[in-house]
Amino acid sequence: MGRTRLPLSEQKGDLTKERRARLEAEQDLVRTPKKYILKAPTWLSKRARKEYRRLIESMAEMDMLGDLDANNLAAYCNAWDKYLQAEEEIKEKGLLIESPKNPKSPYQANPAIQIQIKHAKEMREFGRQCGLSIDSRLKFAAAKLPEIEADITSEFGDI
């Protein structure tokens, strides 16, 4: 797997004018409108909506999220909320709970642990999907930009 791509604003080091222009063009290719993403979906719990708003505010400076990301971001926040619910149950009941069904082993792992693992996996998956992950967007742009450059060169020649 390649290195994680960073937005231009996060890049360190000296970039040539040509490299900087290319990175800016890649970022422009992946921007989408922001009409719906600014408002958290009503189906989210109160805590998930709060997290949704926090993420939108935090990511506003990067200017990478758009309407196409709204569902993925909401699903991430929902999984995050469920993860925290499982954590609260684990704190309340502990890692082990009584097991009345098995007399040989009076304790079993708290089922909330498996729920927590499931939602942690969901959070990682939604984070990787191409709509939410900056890395995936920049990889898409890097693959798409040569096509556009080839179209421009074929139309206008090598200017």
PEQUI-V15711 format. One record per backbone hydrogen bond with DSSP energy under -1.0 kcal/mol. CO is the residue of the C=O (numbers start at 1). NH is the residue of the N-H. If there is no record, write none. Layout:
co-><CO:CO>
nh-><NH:NH>
//
This chain:
co-><7:8:16:17:18:19:20:21:22:23:24:25:33:36:41:45:46:47:48:49:50:51:52:53:54:55:59:66:67:69:70:71:72:73:74:75:76:77:78:79:80:81:82:83:84:85:86:87:88:89:90:95:97:106:108:110:111:112:113:114:115:116:117:118:119:120:121:122:123:124:125:129:129:133:134:135:136:137:138:139:140:141:144:145:146:147:148:149:150:151:152:153:157>
nh-><10:11:20:21:22:23:24:25:26:27:28:29:67:39:44:49:50:51:52:53:54:55:56:57:58:59:63:69:70:73:74:75:76:77:78:79:80:81:82:83:84:85:86:87:88:89:90:91:92:93:94:110:108:99:97:113:115:116:117:118:119:120:121:122:123:124:125:126:127:128:129:132:133:137:138:139:140:141:142:143:144:145:148:149:150:151:152:153:154:155:156:157:159>
//
